[in-house]
Amino acid sequence: MMGGLSRLPDWLPVLRSLVRVFLRNTRLSYDPMEVLQALPNLLELVLSNAYGGECFGFTELRFQKLKVVLLFNMKELKTLNIHEGALTVLERLAIQPSPQMELPSGIRLLKTLTRNDFWGMPIEFACSMLPQDGQNYNIVEHVPSVFFHGSNADGQMILSLR
């Protein structure tokens, strides 16, 4: 779905076979997870400028088949809550830019996560996850591939935690 929506359609949870949801420029004013968590076969969720709030999250025993979550252009997002028992098979999480966001501590609960990408985040955010002296390294240490994407005066820059 693309474009301004005041709310997600009431019929969306009826689509029980839906495996991919892509919301772009919807700028919802409420947490869309309440509706989206009712989709039992969802494998991939892409939210691009889809939510204008400061906080949303994934609750326990929800999104049990979700393998990919991509969050783009969620500039107001400060807190992403990931509760124990949620996203039990998640393999990839990408966040692009949410400059005010704190590192979600719930990432440490995502035991199947194999790739975590951060785009356009402040350098302090990346430094907090470095193996030596990073106060948040313990949150991502189990993730085999953690990437920080950004740009500098010379162009595009990609840093890998490992």
C-alpha positions as CSV (number, residue, x, y, z in Angstrom):
1,M,0.0,0.0,0.0
2,M,1.3,3.4,-0.8
3,G,0.1,6.9,0.0
4,G,-1.5,8.7,2.9
5,L,-3.8,6.5,5.0
6,S,-5.5,7.4,8.2
7,R,-5.7,3.7,9.1
8,L,-5.1,0.3,7.7
9,P,-8.1,-1.3,6.0
10,D,-10.3,-3.4,8.2
11,W,-10.2,-6.2,5.8
12,L,-6.4,-6.6,5.9
13,P,-6.3,-9.3,8.7
14,V,-8.7,-11.4,6.6
15,L,-5.8,-12.0,4.1
16,R,-4.4,-14.8,6.1
17,S,-2.2,-16.1,3.2
18,L,-0.5,-12.8,2.8
19,V,3.3,-13.3,3.0
20,R,4.6,-9.7,2.2
21,V,3.5,-6.3,3.3
22,F,5.0,-3.1,2.0
23,L,3.7,0.1,3.4
24,R,5.1,3.3,1.8
25,N,4.4,6.9,2.6
26,T,1.3,6.0,4.6
27,R,2.4,8.1,7.6
28,L,0.0,6.3,9.9
29,S,-0.5,8.1,13.2
30,Y,-1.0,4.8,15.2
31,D,1.1,1.7,15.7
32,P,0.4,-0.5,12.7
33,M,1.6,-3.6,14.5
34,E,-1.8,-4.1,16.1
35,V,-3.3,-4.9,12.7
36,L,-0.2,-6.5,11.1
37,Q,0.3,-9.0,13.8
38,A,-2.9,-10.7,12.8
39,L,-1.3,-11.9,9.6
40,P,-0.2,-15.4,10.6
41,N,1.9,-16.2,7.4
42,L,3.7,-12.9,7.1
43,L,7.3,-13.5,6.0
44,E,8.5,-10.0,5.0
45,L,7.5,-6.6,6.4
46,V,8.7,-3.4,4.8
47,L,7.7,0.0,6.3
48,S,9.0,3.1,4.5
49,N,7.8,6.4,5.9
50,A,4.8,4.4,7.1
51,Y,4.5,5.5,10.7
52,G,4.9,8.9,12.2
53,G,5.0,7.9,15.9
54,E,7.9,7.7,18.3
55,C,7.4,4.1,19.5
56,F,6.2,0.8,18.2
57,G,7.0,-2.8,18.8
58,F,6.7,-6.5,18.3
59,T,4.9,-8.3,21.1
60,E,5.5,-11.9,22.3
61,L,4.0,-14.8,20.4
62,R,3.4,-12.6,17.3
63,F,5.1,-12.6,13.9
64,Q,6.1,-16.2,14.3
65,K,7.0,-16.6,10.6
66,L,8.4,-13.2,9.9
67,K,12.0,-13.5,8.4
68,V,12.6,-9.9,7.2
69,V,11.8,-6.5,8.7
70,L,13.0,-3.4,6.9
71,L,12.2,0.0,8.5
72,F,13.0,2.9,6.2
73,N,12.6,6.7,6.7
74,M,11.0,6.4,10.2
75,K,12.6,9.7,11.3
76,E,10.5,10.2,14.3
77,L,10.9,6.7,15.7
78,K,12.8,6.7,18.9
79,T,11.9,3.3,20.4
80,L,11.5,-0.1,18.8
81,N,10.4,-2.6,21.3
82,I,11.1,-6.3,20.7
83,H,9.6,-8.5,23.3
84,E,10.8,-12.0,24.2
85,G,9.0,-14.6,22.1
86,A,8.4,-12.2,19.2
87,L,10.1,-12.6,15.8
88,T,11.4,-16.0,16.7
89,V,12.6,-16.8,13.1
90,L,13.7,-13.3,12.0
91,E,16.8,-13.4,9.9
92,R,17.3,-9.8,8.7
93,L,16.6,-6.5,10.4
94,A,17.4,-3.2,8.6
95,I,16.8,0.3,10.0
96,Q,17.3,3.4,7.8
97,P,17.6,6.4,9.2
98,S,16.0,6.9,12.5
99,P,18.5,9.4,13.9
100,Q,16.8,9.7,17.3
101,M,16.4,5.9,17.8
102,E,18.1,4.1,20.6
103,L,19.5,0.7,19.8
104,P,16.7,-1.7,20.4
105,S,17.8,-3.9,23.3
106,G,15.4,-6.6,22.2
107,I,17.8,-7.4,19.3
108,R,19.7,-9.6,21.8
109,L,16.5,-11.8,21.9
110,L,16.6,-12.5,18.2
111,K,18.6,-15.7,18.2
112,T,18.0,-16.4,14.5
113,L,19.1,-13.0,13.2
114,T,21.9,-13.3,10.7
115,R,22.1,-9.8,9.3
116,N,21.5,-6.4,10.9
117,D,21.8,-3.2,8.8
118,F,21.8,0.4,10.0
119,W,21.6,3.2,7.5
120,G,22.4,6.9,8.1
121,M,22.6,6.6,11.9
122,P,24.9,8.9,14.0
123,I,28.5,7.7,14.3
124,E,28.0,7.4,18.1
125,F,25.3,4.9,17.4
126,A,27.7,2.7,15.4
127,C,30.6,3.2,17.9
128,S,28.4,1.9,20.8
129,M,28.3,-1.5,19.1
130,L,32.1,-1.9,18.6
131,P,33.6,-5.1,20.1
132,Q,36.1,-3.1,22.1
133,D,34.6,-0.6,24.5
134,G,31.1,-0.5,22.9
135,Q,28.6,-0.2,25.6
136,N,25.9,-1.9,23.4
137,Y,28.1,-4.6,21.9
138,N,26.4,-7.2,24.0
139,I,23.1,-6.5,22.2
140,V,24.5,-7.4,18.7
141,E,27.4,-9.8,19.5
142,H,25.4,-12.9,18.5
143,V,24.6,-11.4,15.0
144,P,27.0,-12.7,12.4
145,S,26.7,-9.7,10.1
146,V,26.2,-6.2,11.3
147,F,26.6,-3.3,8.8
148,F,26.6,0.4,9.1
149,H,25.8,2.3,5.9
150,G,26.5,6.0,5.5
151,S,28.2,8.6,3.5
152,N,31.2,10.9,4.0
153,A,32.9,13.5,1.8
154,D,34.4,10.7,-0.4
155,G,31.0,9.1,-1.0
156,Q,29.3,6.0,0.2
157,M,30.7,4.2,3.2
158,I,29.9,0.7,4.6
159,L,31.4,-0.5,7.9
160,S,31.1,-4.0,9.1
161,L,31.2,-4.8,12.8
162,R,33.0,-8.0,12.0
